[in-house]
Amino acid sequence: MSSLSTAAAVAENGAPSLTVRFSVHALPEPGVMPRVLELFAKRGLVPQRYVGTASDTVLTIEVQIGGLGRDMVDYIARCMRQIAGVEAVLTAEMPARQLKSSG
């Protein structure tokens, strides 16, 4: 099953599907990145984009994924906030015009 069909199935409950960007700010610890990705993997989802940047004081992770319902986006963000070392999680809905140009 492809990540797009799985994501579409997640959002099938009648709610509109969203493409969102999760922005995670955490302590620069090696276990944070795999724990963030695990939240998607255990649901059979593959992010469209995933970027991690680390310095001596902060780890920033950006994850973009489409096809999720609002409830799932909120749930995944809450789960991210519970990961040890995570200091903040922000979510942003991606505008449709931006999605078309990032192909």
Buried (B, 14 or more C-beta within 10 A) or exposed (E): EEBEEBBBEBBEEEEEBBBBBBBBEBEBBEEBBEBBBEBBEEBBBBBBEBEBEBEEEEBBBBBBBBBBBBEBBEBBBEBBEEBEBBEEBEBEEBEEEEEEEEE
